[in-house]
Amino acid sequence: MIDKKHITNRFLKYVTIDTESDPNNPAFPSTEKQWELAKILEKELKEIGMQEVDLDESCYLMATLPSNLDYEVPTIGFVAHIDTSPDFTGKDVKPQIIENYQGNDIILNEEKKIVLSPDYFEDLLQYKGQTLITTDGTTLLGADDKAGVTEIVTAMEYLIQHPEIKHGKIRICFTPDEEVGKGAHLFDVEKFGAKWAYTMDGSQIGELEYENFNAAGAKITITGKIVHPGYAKGKMINSMLIANEFIASLPAKEVPEKTSGYEGFFHLHDIKGNVEQTVLEYIIRDHDLDLFEKRKYLMQKIAYDFNERLGQELVKVEIKNQYFNMKEKVVPVMHIVDIVEEVMNDIGITPLIKPIRGGTDGSQLSYKGLPCPNIFAGGHNFHGRFEYVPVESMIKATEVIIGIASKITTKFK
């Protein structure tokens, strides 16, 4: 159905363009280099026959595939992001193609002794006999989410080339800055004009997600007092030692490396300090809204207790909500999830319905009035040197998009 060489070449073209986003730049997009891929996609969408192709001043690219029906069905959408994570470099990506993978170790970089091994990454064994695209061990790959971009473009191209497949109006959008939490901030839901949408931003084949974490960021600023250590008794206040106590006051087992499924966590991801001031940066995550609020309260309570004990306000906590669990917005329209599950079953994919231990553009879009579950794009080991994607998974994801478009025509006739 989908030409393997064609989808592979399209993906390779996209991943070799550096689109790493920047969490410290408030501009849209946060890096100028995201424009390069956006403009390539703008040109490509026009060439394959998409209509209303529009790249706006903030690097959001939207386009339309008009309906080929003689009756109306709901307009649906598909969304993916063009940026890659700043967690690991996306510059000079050199993808490697592993044909007919046999479950062995993959030497990503012989010189640096970097090996992608099923002994550590057991998911590799699912893809024996398939074609894998990996990194060369020095960069991430960018399957998150250029696999999703590839699948959407390929699906639209296929529908245009096969008018015998009936579908309603389809809107697509490629967003900047998803990896730094801003992908949906300037997304114009009214302009997009879809009844609901799907992000193609999940991981392994079969993933279908409509629950995600409630998320907040916390900044803890601890103020100390520097005095010559030889004369410090009763005078010095070492902010780093107070910070150490604060860290130890949080539940030791409620961290990312010790939790899974629906379990939430506190994640200390940055610390900077000296005697006079230490700053801790946390992210707070929980699927359950009540537990999420309790986690935020616990941080505030620890700070309050410290300040009471110290007799002065030395510990300051600032917490900002980032996004919320899309489940609340999707459950009232669960048919949009059921449709995807049916399509997956129709084409021989076992649906893996599970909560996202993170967030997507879809979580924010759902709260902006566009219910938006998440579908697999096929990649594994995102945000690092061991990232890979099976080509066959990208083909199946493309078939899911086409299947959804077709299924809508019978569901709403």
Secondary structure as UniProt FT lines:
FT   HELIX           4..15
FT   TURN            23..24
FT   TURN            32..33
FT   HELIX           34..48
FT   STRAND          51..55
FT   TURN            57..58
FT   STRAND          61..65
FT   STRAND          76..81
FT   TURN            86..87
FT   TURN            91..92
FT   STRAND          96..98
FT   TURN            99..100
FT   STRAND          106..109
FT   TURN            110..113
FT   STRAND          114..116
FT   TURN            118..120
FT   HELIX           122..127
FT   TURN            128..129
FT   STRAND          132..134
FT   HELIX           143..161
FT   TURN            163..164
FT   STRAND          170..175
FT   HELIX           178..180
FT   TURN            183..186
FT   HELIX           189..192
FT   STRAND          196..202
FT   TURN            205..206
FT   STRAND          207..209
FT   STRAND          214..223
FT   HELIX           229..231
FT   TURN            233..235
FT   HELIX           239..249
FT   TURN            252..253
FT   HELIX           256..258
FT   TURN            261..262
FT   STRAND          265..273
FT   STRAND          277..286
FT   HELIX           289..310
FT   STRAND          315..323
FT   HELIX           327..330
FT   HELIX           331..333
FT   HELIX           335..346
FT   TURN            347..348
FT   STRAND          352..353
FT   HELIX           361..367
FT   TURN            368..369
FT   STRAND          374..376
FT   TURN            382..383
FT   TURN            385..386
FT   STRAND          388..390
FT   HELIX           391..411
//
